[in-house]
């Protein structure tokens, strides 16, 4: 039986996870066996094969989106991000929206905030170390509402890479997602932008499309709850 490369970790909502990219049902069966042996709470599979016959439930999976953005003159990443938040990328702004986004300091960018921003969103795990091992120049943007930070979005301005935004559960409206993503795109220093997304459903995909992004790759997600 083929054995996929399996990664064990902890989901953002505190469940133990056995996770693998699987090519077919046989590899999914190997993943399940390893998850049971390890005592994992859930098994996460990434792949195009239909795993429903094994008892997996389909989840919104990994999506890579691509688009064009306004190229900015090279300047320090933090300065670029601050300018982008202030300017809102010269887009029409909702009242108070762009001013609610700003780069987070190292103290503000905490493990607790990261976990809360993605808690319950499929495909997101708790970092194995904190601070996480981020690429040089990475900027973390924060969305503030009601006097606290309720959303985050990581950007690598020099490479045009963005991790799709996460927000704490009570602030997961489509508007907040779009505000953060628009600010992240404005912070990018390259003419092309790539957004990596896990567990984002149709409403968030629609927000991405409104910003000129389109799906370049999609890998379905599957979950098997071993506690049931």
C-alpha positions as CSV (number, residue, x, y, z in Angstrom):
1,X,0.0,0.0,0.0
2,X,1.5,3.4,-1.0
3,X,2.6,5.5,2.0
4,X,2.3,9.3,1.6
5,X,4.5,11.7,3.6
6,X,2.6,12.3,6.7
7,X,3.0,15.4,9.0
8,X,1.7,15.5,12.5
9,X,0.7,18.7,14.2
10,X,-1.9,20.6,16.1
11,X,-4.8,22.5,14.4
12,X,-5.5,26.1,15.2
13,X,-8.5,24.9,17.3
14,X,-6.4,22.5,19.3
15,X,-7.0,19.1,17.6
16,X,-4.2,16.7,16.9
17,X,-3.8,16.3,13.1
18,X,-2.3,13.7,10.8
19,X,-1.9,15.4,7.4
20,X,-0.8,14.4,3.9
21,X,-1.1,15.0,0.2
22,X,-2.7,11.9,-1.2
23,X,-2.8,10.8,-4.8
24,X,-5.5,8.2,-4.5
25,X,-7.7,6.2,-2.1
26,X,-4.9,3.8,-1.2
27,X,-2.7,6.6,0.1
28,X,-5.7,8.0,2.0
29,X,-6.1,4.6,3.7
30,X,-2.4,4.7,4.7
31,X,-2.9,8.2,6.1
32,X,-5.9,6.9,8.2
33,X,-3.9,4.0,9.5
34,X,-1.1,6.3,10.6
35,X,-3.5,8.7,12.2
36,X,-5.1,5.9,14.2
37,X,-1.7,4.5,15.3
38,X,-0.7,8.0,16.5
39,X,-3.9,8.6,18.3
40,X,-4.7,11.7,16.2
41,X,-8.0,13.5,16.5
42,X,-8.4,14.0,12.8
43,X,-6.8,13.2,9.5
44,X,-6.5,15.8,6.8
45,X,-6.0,14.8,3.2
46,X,-5.1,17.1,0.3
47,X,-5.8,15.7,-3.2
48,X,-8.3,15.4,-6.1
49,X,-9.5,11.9,-5.4
50,X,-13.0,11.5,-4.0
51,X,-12.5,10.1,-0.5
52,X,-16.1,10.2,0.6
53,X,-16.4,6.4,0.4
54,X,-13.7,6.1,3.1
55,X,-15.7,8.3,5.4
56,X,-13.9,11.6,4.7
57,X,-15.8,14.8,4.6
58,X,-15.0,17.4,1.9
59,X,-13.5,20.7,3.0
60,X,-12.5,23.9,1.3
61,X,-8.9,23.2,0.6
62,X,-5.7,24.9,-0.7
63,X,-6.1,27.6,-3.3
64,X,-3.4,29.6,-5.0
65,X,-4.6,32.8,-6.5
66,X,-2.7,35.1,-8.9
67,X,-3.2,38.6,-10.1
68,X,-1.6,41.9,-11.0
69,X,-1.1,44.8,-8.7
70,X,0.2,48.3,-8.9
71,X,4.0,48.1,-8.9
72,X,5.5,50.3,-6.2
73,X,9.0,51.7,-6.1
74,X,11.3,49.7,-4.0
75,X,11.5,50.9,-0.4
76,X,11.8,49.2,3.0
77,X,9.0,46.7,3.6
78,X,7.7,48.3,6.7
79,X,7.5,51.7,5.1
80,X,5.8,50.2,2.0
81,X,3.2,48.5,4.2
82,X,2.5,51.6,6.2
83,X,2.1,53.6,3.1
84,X,-0.2,51.0,1.6
85,X,-2.4,51.0,4.6
86,X,-2.7,54.7,4.7
87,X,-3.4,55.0,0.9
88,X,-5.6,52.0,0.5
89,X,-4.0,51.5,-2.9
90,X,-5.9,54.5,-4.1
91,X,-9.1,52.4,-4.2
92,X,-12.5,53.8,-3.1
93,X,-12.6,53.4,0.6
94,X,-15.4,52.5,3.0
95,X,-15.5,54.8,6.0
96,X,-12.8,53.9,8.5
97,X,-11.6,50.8,6.6
98,X,-8.1,51.5,5.4
99,X,-7.2,53.3,8.6
100,X,-8.0,50.2,10.6
101,X,-5.0,48.3,9.0
102,X,-1.4,48.7,10.1
103,X,1.7,46.6,10.4
104,X,2.0,44.7,13.8
105,X,5.0,45.0,16.0
106,X,6.8,41.8,17.1
107,X,5.0,42.1,20.5
108,X,1.5,42.4,18.9
109,X,2.1,39.5,16.5
110,X,1.5,36.8,19.1
111,X,0.9,33.1,18.9
112,X,-2.5,33.7,20.7
113,X,-3.6,36.2,18.0
114,X,-2.5,33.9,15.2
115,X,-4.4,30.9,16.7
116,X,-7.6,33.0,17.2
117,X,-7.4,34.4,13.7
118,X,-7.6,31.0,12.1
119,X,-9.4,28.9,14.8
120,X,-11.9,26.6,13.2
121,X,-10.7,27.4,9.6
122,X,-9.7,24.2,7.9
123,X,-6.1,23.6,7.0
124,X,-4.6,25.9,9.5
125,X,-2.3,24.6,12.2
126,X,-0.6,26.0,15.3
127,X,3.0,26.9,14.5
128,X,5.5,24.5,15.8
129,X,7.6,27.4,17.2
130,X,7.1,31.0,18.0
131,X,8.1,33.3,16.6
132,X,7.5,31.4,13.3
133,X,10.3,31.0,10.8
134,X,9.3,33.7,8.3
135,X,11.1,34.9,5.2
136,X,13.2,38.0,5.7
137,X,11.2,41.2,5.1
138,X,7.8,39.6,5.9
139,X,5.3,42.1,7.2
140,X,2.3,41.1,9.3
141,X,-0.7,43.5,8.8
142,X,-3.3,43.8,11.5
143,X,-7.0,44.8,11.3
144,X,-8.3,46.7,14.3
145,X,-11.9,47.0,15.3
146,X,-13.5,47.9,18.6
147,X,-10.1,48.8,20.1
148,X,-8.3,45.5,19.4
149,X,-6.6,43.5,16.7
150,X,-9.1,41.1,15.1
151,X,-7.4,40.1,11.9
152,X,-3.9,39.4,10.5
153,X,-2.4,39.0,7.0
154,X,1.3,38.1,6.3
155,X,3.0,39.7,3.2
156,X,6.4,39.2,1.6
157,X,6.5,42.5,-0.3
158,X,9.7,41.9,-2.2
159,X,8.4,38.6,-3.6
160,X,4.7,39.5,-4.1
161,X,3.5,36.6,-1.8
162,X,0.6,36.9,0.6
163,X,-0.9,34.4,3.1
164,X,-4.7,34.9,2.9
165,X,-6.1,36.9,5.9
166,X,-7.4,35.4,9.1
167,X,-9.8,37.0,11.5
168,X,-11.1,36.1,15.0
169,X,-14.5,34.3,14.8
170,X,-16.8,37.2,15.7
171,X,-15.3,39.4,13.0
172,X,-15.2,37.1,10.0
173,X,-17.3,39.2,7.7
174,X,-16.4,39.5,4.0
175,X,-15.7,43.2,4.3
176,X,-12.9,42.7,6.8
177,X,-11.3,40.0,4.7
178,X,-11.3,42.3,1.6
179,X,-9.9,45.3,3.6
180,X,-6.9,43.2,4.8
181,X,-6.3,41.6,1.4
182,X,-6.5,45.0,-0.4
183,X,-4.0,46.5,2.0
184,X,-1.7,43.4,1.6
185,X,-1.8,43.7,-2.2
186,X,-1.0,47.4,-2.0
187,X,2.1,46.6,0.1
188,X,3.5,44.3,-2.6
189,X,6.5,45.7,-4.5
190,X,6.1,43.5,-7.6
191,X,3.7,43.8,-10.5
192,X,2.4,40.3,-9.9
193,X,0.9,38.9,-6.7
194,X,0.3,35.4,-5.4
195,X,-2.1,34.6,-2.6
196,X,-2.0,31.3,-0.7
197,X,-5.3,30.3,0.9
198,X,-6.5,27.4,3.0
199,X,-10.1,26.7,4.0
200,X,-11.5,29.8,2.3
201,X,-15.1,29.4,1.0
202,X,-17.1,31.0,-1.8
203,X,-17.6,34.4,-0.1
204,X,-13.9,34.9,0.4
205,X,-13.2,33.7,-3.2
206,X,-15.6,36.3,-4.4
207,X,-13.7,39.0,-2.4
208,X,-10.5,37.9,-4.1
209,X,-12.1,38.0,-7.5
210,X,-13.3,41.5,-6.9
211,X,-9.7,42.5,-6.4
212,X,-8.6,41.0,-9.7
213,X,-7.4,37.7,-8.4
214,X,-8.1,34.4,-10.1
215,X,-7.5,30.8,-9.1
216,X,-4.3,29.4,-10.5
217,X,-4.4,26.1,-8.6
218,X,-7.0,24.4,-6.3
219,X,-6.5,21.2,-4.3
220,X,-9.6,19.9,-2.5
221,X,-9.4,19.2,1.2
222,X,-10.8,16.2,3.1
223,X,-11.2,15.5,6.8
224,X,-11.8,12.3,8.8
225,X,-12.8,12.8,12.4
226,X,-11.3,9.8,14.3
227,X,-13.1,10.8,17.6
228,X,-16.5,9.8,16.2
